Amino acid sequence: MARLFLSEDGVFPIVKDCNGNFIEDTPGTDFAISGTVQGEGKLIGVPSIFVRLAGCNLRCRWALPGGGTSACDTSYANDGSGESKWYEIDEVIGLVLNNLGNIKHLVITGGEPLLQKVGLVEFCKKLKAETDIHITIETNGTIEPAELSEYIDLFSVSPKLGNAVVVKSGRQPIYKVQSFIDYVRNNSSQDLQIKFVVSESLEEDKILTFLDSLNGWQSDDIMIMPAGTTNEMLNNTSSSALQIAIKNGWRFTSRLHISLFGDKRKV
């Protein structure tokens, strides 16, 4: 049986274990209930449970206006260090099902989840057999989803361009974003968002060049999100991101979880 390698967040925010018993730890939200809200994109504000997988094939860092940088906000999940560990598929399913309550949305995030595509196929297939849950997967778009595609309701693809310095390999990654677009356009029940994290107006040309290489995307699919892991950083980058979105008829997305919880984990 396949397993999943989860970051120290694991399944969050939760109040029960995989057997339905209450756990001692208080969720990162400080609420006595499971769940939080999606903080980005088309489903911003929607109550959700998150599963965070460990390991990533990129190492990103954004240059900020006026100097300084902003590291990936989940860099602790990128190399699988710390308290990351392997979980049996049924254990992860138990954690999700026992904490859903009235929540109808699950977000699979990372790291880069598609590095564990084999385990995710088994996980999503089993979970869909148990409950009519909406599944979002957040990916950097460098790995094709292949057989996992039929179990995903929203592909959230976030290419890292220009101002994001990918320091793991030292070169620009090769993206497979067209494969996500093609799948969604041939399956009307599923949705797509292509999310660009930007810190300054110079990013606009790089985004336009990238989109010119793709076919079949729609303006409503393009999300422009300011770079930053704190409210202070977002105050410096939101104006440029907002102007790019308005100018091109794309969608601006804030980072609601940072506004609500700051830079806390497991929220």
N, C-alpha and C positions, 0 to 999 in steps of 0.2 A: 504493500500500500504506500502511495506517495505521502510525503509529509510537507509541511510548510515551515520555512525558517522566518520567524517573526522577530521584529525589533523589540526593544525593551518596552515599548508601548503595548505591543501585542494587539489585543482586541480592546477598544476603548470608546468612550468612557463606560465602565460597567460597574454593577453592584452585586452581581451573582457569578458564581463559578460555573464550570461546564455541567455540573449536576443540579444547578438551580438553587444552591445554598448561598446565602448572603456572605460576602467577603468583608474582611475588616477594613481594608483600605478605602478611603473616601475618593471618589472620582476627581480628576483634575479640575472639573468644573466647580467643585465644592457643593454640588447638588446631591441629594439623597436618592437620585434616580439615574438610570442609565441614559446614555445618549447625549448628543450635542447637536449643533447645526452645521451643515455644510457652509464653509466660510468663503467659497469662491465659485465663480462661474454661473452657469445657467440655473443651478439648483441652490443658489445662495439662500441661506435661511431655512432650508428644509431639514427637519429633524433626521438625524442619521447616526448609525453606528459605524465605526472605522476599524479596519484591519490593516495594520502597517507591517509590510514585509521588509526584511533586512537585506541589504546588499544593493549596490548600484554600479552601473558601468560608466558613470560620469562623476566628475567632481567639479561642481560649479561655484563660481564666486562672481558677484556683480560689482562693477565699479560704480560708485555713487557720485552724484554731482558735487563738486567742490572737494573731491578727494575722499579717501576711505573706501571700504568695500563692505558688501553684505554677503555672507556665506549662505549656502543652502540652509533653509530653516529646519531641515531634518537631516543635517550632516551626520548626526549620531547614528542614523540608520543606514548610512551608505556603505560602511565596511563590515557590518555585522559584528562589531565588537561590543563591549559592555555586557549587558544582560540579555542580548539576543539569544534565542534558543529555538530548537526544533519542536514542532507540535504535530501530533497526529491529526489528520484531517477531521476525524469525528470530534476531537476535543475542541477544535476551533469552531466547528458547527454548533456544538453544545453551548459554547460561550456566546455566540451570536443569538441563537434561538432563545436562550434563557434571559436575554437582556433586551430583546426587541420591544416588548410591550406593544404600544400603538405605533411604533416606528416602522416605516415601510421602505427605508432606503439604507443600503449598505455601500460604503465606499472602500474600495481596495486601493491602498496607496503604498508608498515606499519612502526611500529607496526606489528601485525600479522593479515593480511587481512581475513584469513579463520575463525576467530572468528565471522565475519559478513557474513557468507556463504549465508544465506537466502537472504539478500539484494543484494549480489553480483550476485546471479543467475538472479534475475530480471534485475539488471543493465546491465549485460553482454548480456543477451538475447535481451533486447531492443536496446542496442548499436549495436550489430551485425546485427539487422534488418535494421538499419539506414545507416550503412557504412561497407565496407569490411576492417575492421581494425584488425591488429594483436595485440593480447592481451597477455602480459606477466604477470604472478602473482608471486610475491616474497614472500616466506613463509619459516618458520623455520622447516616445515615438521612434526609437532606434531599433525596435524589435517588432516584427510582424506578429499580430495576435493569433493568426491561423485558427486552429480548432477551438480556441477559447472564445472566439467571436460570437458564437451563437448564444452564449450565456450572459453577455454583457448588454446592458440597456443604454448606457452612456459611456462613450469613449472620451476621456479628457486627456488630450494630447498636448504636451507642453514642450515644444522644441526650444533649445537653448541657443540663442543666436548672438553674434556680435559682442554685446557688452557682458555676456556671461562667459567668463574665462573657464574653459573646461581643462582642468589641470591634471587629470589622471593620465591621459594619453598624450597631451601636448598638441593635439590637432583637433580640428572641427569634426564632430561625429557625423556619421552617415545616417540620414533619416529615412524612415519607411512610412512617412505620413500618408502618402497616396494610398497605401493599402487599407488604412483606416477609413479614408474617404470613400473608396470604392465599395467597401463592405457595407457601410451605412447607407449609401445611395441605392444599393440593391436590396436593402432590408428596411422597409418603411417604419417598422415598429421600433427601430433603434435610433440613437441620436449621437451627435458628435460635437465637441467643442475643441478648437485649436487655440491654446492659451499661450500668449507671449508675455513674459515678465520683462518690464522695461524700467529703466532708471532715468533716461533722458531722451530728448526729441530726436537725437541722431539715430535712434533705433528704428525710426519709421522706415527709412530707405531699405534697411536690411530685412525688415518684415515684408515689405512690398516685393522685394526681389525673391524672397523665399516663396511667397504665395504665387508669384508668377510662374514658378516651376511646377505648380500643382493644378489639377483640374477637378472640377466638381464641388468645390467648397462654396458656401454661401456666406454673405456678410454676417448673417445672424450666428454663424458658427465661430466667428473670430472674437476672441476675448483678449482685452488688453488689461494687464494687471500691474500695478506699481511694485517695484522691487523694495524689499525691506522686511526685517523681522521684528521691528518695534514701531510703535506709533510715531516716534520721532523720525525714523527713516522714511516711513510712508508719507509724512508731511512734506518731505523734500522731493519725492518722486511722483506723487499722485497727479500733480498739475500736468507734467509732460505726458503721462499715460492717458489722462483724460482728454487732452487736446488731440492726441493721435487717434483715439477712438472716435471722437466727434468728427474730426476732419474726414475720416475714411468711412464713416457710417458703420463702424464696428461697435462692439459692446464693451463698455468699461466694467470691470469687476473689482470691487474693493477686496480687502482681506478681513472679512467680518470677524473671524475668530481672534485676530490680533486686537481689533477694537474692543472686543468683549473681554478677552482673557489675557492680553499682553503676549509675552513670549513663553507662556507656560506650555508644558507638554501634556499629552493625554487629554486634550480638549477638542 
